[in-house]
């Protein structure tokens, strides 16, 4: 029987993974996610303290240098990368377990190590996105279009980001990438590569589909606040719902239409305000 492209992945083959490997992989995924979120929570607290300090300095008539350095850019990249790890690990868990099950079915050795290499390939793609996001944040900062809460200070730009993200949700390329993410078993069976380099290549290829599915949603963080952990958690849950929920495709399209509507209202509202004498 043929598998529907939008069907939720069947995790029954996961039972083929040796119990010790299955437990080890699951624990590692949980620990990685927990460490990423612990870092983000700690960073959020440090940033809150820094903003309070900056406010006090400004009240005393003192200003701080707002220019970025390479070090600032590096830490912005690191922040984005850890954020992507925290957001995407849960969504990637099904394909990682399916990869382990496929490796077990092919009598591969050192399954946890192969899963790690696959995961490194997957997150290498998100590292590339994180670099682009950090550069975009740097550019917005230098153009004085980013507030102290790390969200765009221009309602028109914010509305444009939402419209673009919403429109992408409705595009065929989004649907194709989402269908792949919701049913990765066929990809693993049809594109299997042996050895460590093969696992890394498969991870990169699957990561590219995942990036194609989710990159526009991640850009919404520039509207709501890059380090707004409530929205980071909400987007994480939404991505998971898209990928493994029973009506993920419908949810993606409804969210896309809502983003377009909210973005247009923001742009229109700013236009009306600009016309007020």
N, C-alpha and C positions, 0 to 999 in steps of 0.2 A: 504494500500500500504506500502511495506517495505521501510525503510529508508536506503539509501546507506551509508556504513560506513564512506566514505570520504566526505559526503555531508556537506556543510556549515550549521550550526545550524539554525533552523527556529525560529525566535524571535517573531513570531506572538502571542504565548501565553503570552508574556510580557504584552499585553493589559489587561490581567486578574488581574494584580497587581493594587490595589487601587492607584489612582493618587497621593495621598499624599505620600504613601510609595515609589512609583516609583520615584518621584521627590527627596525624601530624600535620597534614595539609590544612585541615579545618582550623586547628589551633593557630597555625602560622597566619592564616587569613584574619582571624579574630585579633591576634596580637598586633599585626601590622596596622589594621584599621584603628585599634585603640590607641596605639602610639601616635599615629597621625593626628587623631582628634585631640589627644592630650597636648600635642605641640600647638595645635591651632588655638585651643582654649588658653594655654599659657601665653601665646603671642597676643591674643585678644586682650588679656588682662594687662600685659606690658604696654600695649598701645593705648589702652584707656588711661593708664597712669601717665603716659607721655603727653596725651592730649590735655589732661588736667594741668600738667606742668607748663605746657605751652600757653594755655589760657592765662595762667598766673603771670607768666613772663610778659605776655602781651598787655595785661592790665597794668603792669608797671612801666609800660612804654618801651619794653625791650623786644627786639625781633631776633628771629633765628634764621640762619642760612637755609633756604628752601631748595637749593640746587642739589641734584643727585650726583653721586659718584659711581664708578664701576662697582664698588662694594655694595652700594645701595641697590643697584640693579641685580647683583648676584643674590642678595637676600630676598629681593622681590621674586626672582625666579625660584628660589628655594621655597618660599612661601606658597607660590602657585603649585609647584610640583607636589609638595606634601599635601596641599589641599586636594589636588587631583587624586592622590593615592587614597586619602580619606574618603573621598566621594565615590570613587570608581571601583574600589576593591570589592565591595559587596555585589555590585552589578557584574563584575568579572568572575565572581566565584563559580557560577554555573559552568562557564566555559573552561575554567581551570580544572574543575572536577571532571568534566567530560573528557578533557585532554588526558587526565590521569587514568580514567577508565579505558580510553582508547589505547593508551600505552600499555596498560595491564593486559588488555585483550590481545595485544601484539607481543606479549611476553617480554616487554622492555624491562631493563634493569634500572635501578636507581630512579624510580618514578618521582619521588619528591624533588630530586635535583633537576629532572627534566621539566617539572612544573615550575620550578624557580626560574629556569632559563626562559621558558615560555612567558612567564610573568614579566621578566626583565624586557623582553622584546615588546610586550604589550605596553608597558609603561615608558619605554623609550619613545614611543609615539606621543604619549602625553607629556613627556619631557620637552619635546619639540613645541607642542602647544603652549606649555608653560613659559618657554622662552619668548614666544610671540606675545603672550599675554603680558609678560613683564615689560617688554619693549613698548607695548601699547600703553601700559600704565605709566611708564617713564615719559612717553610723549605727552600724555594728558597732563601729567604733573608739570612738565616744562612749559606747557601752554597755559598753565593756570586754569585748567578745566576739571581739576579733581579736588574735591573738598577734603577736609580733615578726616572724614569718615571713609575716605577712599571710594567715593562714588562721583560720577560726573556732575558738575555744577550747572551744566547747560540742559534745560528741559527739552530743547529741540534735539540735542544730541542723544539724550536719554530716550526720547520718543522714537528717534530714528533707529536706535539699537533694538528697541522692543519690536518695532515694525519689521526690521530685517530678520530678527530671530523668529518672529511669528511666521513670516513669509517662508522662511527656510523649513519650518515645521511642516508646511503644506506642500513642499516640493517633492517630485519623484525621487530625487537622490536621497532625501531623508527617509522616505518610505523604503527604498531599497536597502539602505544601511541598517535600518531598524529591523527589517525582515531577516537580514543576516544575523543580527545580534540576538534575535528571538529564536533562531533555529541554527545554532552553530555546528551541530553534529554532522550534518552533510559536508560542511567545509572541512572538518577534521578528517573525515573518512576519505574525502576526495582529494585532499591536498596534503596528505601526510608526508612528512620529511623525517628521515632518520637522523640520529646523532644530535649533538648539542646545537650545531648551527641550524639544523632543520627546525628544532624546537623554537629557537630564537626567531627564525624567519616566519614561522606560523604565528608566533606572538605578535610580531610587527604587523603582519597582514590583518590579523583579527583586530589589533589595536587601531589600524587605519579605518576599518569599518566602524568601530566604536567612536572614533573621533568624528567621522562623517555623520554619525547619528547625533552626537551631543555637543559639538563645539559651539554652536549658536546659543544653546541654553547657558553654557558657561559664561558667555559674554554678557548675559543679563546681570551678572555680579557687578559689572561696572555701573549699572543703574541703581541697584539696591544696596551696594556697598560690598567691596571685595572681601572684607573680613566680617561681614554680617553673618554670624554663625547660625542664626535662625534661618536665614535664606539659604545658606550653604547646606544645612540639614534638609530643608524643604526640597531643594533641587536634587539632592542625593536620593531622597525618597521618590521623587518624581521620575528620575532616570531609572531607578529600580522598577517602578511600576510600569514604565514604558517597555522595559525589556522582559519582565517575567509576569506581568499582570495579564489576566485573561482578555482584557480589551485594550492592550497597550497601544495599538495602532490608532484606535478611536480617541483615546486619551491624548495622544500626541497631536492629533489634528484639532481637537477642541481647544487644547492649550495654545496652539498656534493661532487660531482665530482670536482667542482672548488677548494674546500678546499684541496682535495687530491692532485690535480695537483700543486697548489701553494706550499704546504708542501714539495712535492717531489723535486720541483725546488729549494727550500731553502736548503734542505739537500744536493742535488747534487751540488749546487753552493758552499756550504761550503767545500764539499769534493774536488772540483776542486781547491779551494783556498789553502786547506791544502797540495795539491800536488805540488804547485808552489815553486820552490827552492828559 
